[in-house]
Amino acid sequence: MTSATETTPLLLLDEPTRASLWTTLVSEIERYLQSVDELPVSPALDAPAIRAFAESFTFEHPLPPTETLRSIAAQLTRYQVHTPHPSYYGLFNPASTTMSIAADALVAALNPQLAAWSHSPLASEMELHLVRSLAEKFGIPRDQADGVFTSGGAEANHTALLTALFHRWPQLAGAGLRSLDQQPVFYVSAEGHHSFLKAAKASGLGADSLREIEVDSSLRMRPDALRAALERDRAHGLAPFLVIATAGTTGAGAIDPIPDIGRAARDHNLWFHVDAAWGGAAVLVPELRPLLNGTEQADSVTFDAHKFLSISMGAGIYLTRHPDVLTRTFGTLTAYMPREGERLQAVDPFSHSMQWSRRFTGLKLFLSLAVAGWEGYAVTIRHQTAMGDLLRTQLADRGWKIVNDTPLPLVCFTDAAHSWDLAQCQRVANAVIESGQAWISTIQVGREKQPALRACITSYRTEPRHIETLLSALDQARSAAENPVV
Ligand SMILES: Cc1ncc(COP(=O)(O)O)c(C=O)c1O
């Protein structure tokens, strides 16, 4: 039999080795933070070399910790799209706050278990305080507010779908979907996030239960089309149960007419969810707050701290005004879980969440907010919004046509003089990416599927000089695309 003195050294490592490891870790992180904007934003996708590096680890022999960490850090730096780069104009993936990085490390060391309240009472209460504070910002009264940290927006949206179902049909907890004599259906804009499609499939409702509602020329859900779909489905004997408004669509940053959609949901007595995964950050900035008006009517809200709040991944949040609905949806009693929470009238997080064992996700937001404050975040979000406005104006000045309409910092655009197809847009995006100077993507906008380029300000470190770099990379890519070398 082996003893702990034999096995521990390989896992805990001895003190001098740990000291060297921590020093290396901190210097690797600091070096990255200081030099990320000098790196090419994206790597060469050399799949064989990447796979060969991963597979070079056979795990047959112990390796020296510090050198191994250093080597992996170098290769990870080489082989990733640098989402923390100020010239990453991508898919809502932020540059992490420094307090998130510290929180992630601290959480890994203390390893609090957020399943039973009594195992991590302070961590649980810190998350609850965040949930209530954020809910208040969205207009949900603090004394009614409840919620849970999730892995991301997809889990929060899935949670919304499940809570809406259990709220409407409590018998689902026992008898399941087969107890329903009508097909449940739910509604999201045609520009809504596809996590709802996933949730429809994974919940057993099926993709056919999802109704994608037409959008107007600004890519906002049409409330008249929503009302017509609700009437039509009811007339056909279907059972609408959930209506979703999106505050900041993934493709083009559109904000649905939240009050009108909420009114339609209320008139039909349906659960009203607002997917504010990205755009929800507007509630923290007084002059942007009106964009989210109507959210105070929501039964639930999705908000991702790992998007506009620059928290390291993953940090999603599901908020609700129904304090009992999470327990009704996820509550499970077992003999093996600690029960002190019940005696102390505290909620055990595992009975509130799709997850069981859960990481202390909230700490990175808690620490970031504690240090920056609401005002610090307002300043940052305002800055990113101003960078979006700058990009929009400069693009228009340089012969690009803006094809989306949002006050948020997400710009979809194409060449103003020529009508580009998707392949042409992709060639230009690829040229920008290959230049290493910036990362942008392509998109097909709206019902007409208008091909366009897409650039979103996702980093709080993006400054006018980075916008200038993007613009000149775009100009070069455009002239190369228009004058190909034959
Ligand atoms: C509007 C919206 N909802 C939900 C999601 C899913 O979030 P996550 O990737 O954090 O699961 C996204 C992702 O970009 C999104 O843009």
The ligand as a Gaussian input file, in Angstrom:
#p B3LYP/6-31G(d) Opt

LIG

0 1
 C      -28.179000      36.871000     -26.601000
 C      -27.419000      35.657000     -26.145000
 N      -28.013000      34.755000     -25.357000
 C      -27.378000      33.650000     -24.935000
 C      -26.078000      33.387000     -25.304000
 C      -25.402000      32.131000     -24.839000
 O      -24.463000      32.485000     -23.873000
 P      -23.243000      31.523000     -23.473000
 O      -22.364000      31.416000     -24.670000
 O      -22.642000      32.249000     -22.334000
 O      -23.821000      30.219000     -23.064000
 C      -25.418000      34.300000     -26.125000
 C      -24.023000      34.058000     -26.542000
 O      -23.409000      34.837000     -27.207000
 C      -26.100000      35.462000     -26.552000
 O      -25.510000      36.353000     -27.353000

